[in-house]
Amino acid sequence: MPPLLPPRLPAHRMARALARTHTPLGDRTFISAAAYKLAQKQMPKMSETEKVALGCGTVGFDRDIFTGSPSLQHLIGTYTPKLTTEEQAFLDNEVEALCKMIDDFKVTNEKDMSAEAWDFMRDKGFFSMKIPKEWGGKGFSTHCVSSVLAKIGSHSFDANATVAVPNSLGPGELLVRYGTDEQRSYFLPRLADGTLIPCFGLTGPHSGSDATSLIGSYGVVERRGDEVGIRASFDKRYITLAPVAGVVGIGLDLKDPDGLLGSSGSEGFTVALLERGHAGLNMGPRHTPLNSAFMNGTVQGEDVWIPMSCVLGGQPRCGFGWHMFVECLAEGRGVSLPAGAMGAARTVCAGVGAYTRVRKQFRVPIAEFGGIQEALARAGRESYIILAGTELTNAIIDNHEAPMVLSSIMKQSCTERGRRVITDGMDIVGGAGICNGKANFVGNAYMSMPVAITVEGANIMTRSFQIIGQGLTRCHPHMLPIMETLMSNDKDAPSKFMGGVAKMLGHVGANFGLSLTRGIGATVSTAMRSSSAYTDGDKLLAYHEAQLLRLSANFAFAADVTLLLGGRLKFEELLMGRLADAMGSIFLGYATLHHFHRNRHNVKGLEALAESALLQLESEAQTALREASENFPRPVGAIGGWIMAAGIAPLGEWMRPYRPPRDSLTQEVARLLSTPSAVHAMFAENVYLADGGVTGENRVAELIKAMPICLEADTILATCKKTKREPSAQEAKVLALADELRNKLVQVDVHERMGPLEQQEGYVRPALLSTEARLVQSLPSGAGGQRSAAARA
């Protein structure tokens, strides 16, 4: 069934018509000037940081969502994630070899990786995947870097974090873009061959999410003899790889009180490159992020002399650091962190899915229990959302785009969904997930996931104001031009402002109309759609594209209504958080359709998984928009909430048709994940499954191998029970093998000695010593010595 939509043309035709209607108004100088001055007063003050952020990165599909009419066909025709032969070979060989030499349990306990692993990562280019080949790097695509990080993350969070930083915040990528010829010639080959491990020093004790405040990290331009340089003091923390890095990029707030910079450079955020051993630089003390072992620590210095040759990009780039940082931030936020969540999600779907078939309770595989099915299906659809979003974002960045808003959505949404997936996985495996050891394949990811939630812009901050704050100003088709006229001293600014307002009104009217017509069509099509309609891939695509187009118009209209708050909107984080939820769900819905369109003919059963994921995303978006209208801030709340509700659902609950997946669909998704299906294989595709490494075994691989055997054994038992017969000799062998595998794979690790104290020769646990002493005291006179000798024996 084709999408139930009106043509897209009326939207911009209406905007042009309204613009023509308001042109005479723009010519009325008095009215235009008065409206212009009033708007200037309402406009919040914009910091230099915000002004820079508006000019960084690119807009693309995020802008399409704000128009209210994004195009799935544009996504399908423009973005295709793919690996080259060289990149696939790196995944199949070097990444496999690295995972094989890492004992994740040992790494966690000893809080470091082996010298062999460190040397392998350096020698094989794991730290230089984004450095161009002409400088000795790998020159890999974003999709390749993401795939490498996801595969490593499926086995070891610490190794994933170690490889991620040099390939996101660098400063390798910053050097490629902004370094001087001398800096590139010196640093890039040394970064590429692993001689220097890099880190980036930005965060300080008083500047967590407020990255540009740089409190406690400052520099003053001074002259020493014939040399102009910087006297700097800084206090950085949470710096990943700092304890082992050979070079650090330091973010400083630069001041030039004597005007020594002249016309070359300016005050402000500046990045300096300092090698370990630089006079006054202190790198080494470590943090312990929860139970993780990846290197993370402090970078400090007091009155450190920094020559201008150490400023990234040289003196002309003084004050240009925020531009550099923001433009490169998309890689870490939009790629590296979602890739880590993807690795964990794949492991849960592949390993925990198989575990539910292997593990029995009450003589029944736990895969048959409704509670387990609910958690497993939820983990499956969340994992599919992460997978789809990751692949689309990788393709967008490989298309030479730097989507700041989409990157923020990916960081916040994928890490949060990854946390949910891991939590469901832990709940399913139960005791096997809380007992540490080599057999526990989810415990470390569970303990490490809060790190991903926190770093590179905490999720609360990202959701509460960054996504919509930047989205409204940068991605809205008319907002930025209006803001530019309000900041302009041009004599024609009032007239241009009124023209922009006319376009804005056209945008509001168009999306109000689209919300109404698409809403009626979406509601009718949902009511008429059977619960099993997802079995037809073509109908699934058409139906959900129509729903996402309706929700996009709803979102665009709701975003316009929030502008009634004027400058106050900047501080209404509850409202902006809900709009961020809606926008994130819409984008990930399109990503899910994009992935389904590309893979539906190759993955049997993908329709059920895609249907489940899309129903959840549509329900999320609908809920977020409803709550936004119901909680519109006062005193504008009454009218603003009414206008928003009237646009997105004028007939009330009847036009809010989206509901979470039905139980029958949940059971089908759980079945696909707990049996040897193509969907299960899709998730297992980029998970480390080899054995024979330092651990000698791989619990996820063993579970996947055991799953079809246990399923066959269950079928045999059911058949024998139904036909009231004993199993044949061949069937008995299958049953015995399944029992053997089940007995092995439900075991958890036990440890004779744990912790550094118990490793000491002759150490006895204090509780046992105390017990012995109390028993001796309670015995009759003369019996204590015999008791002690027996106990020691």
Disulfide bonds with the S-S distance in Angstrom:
none
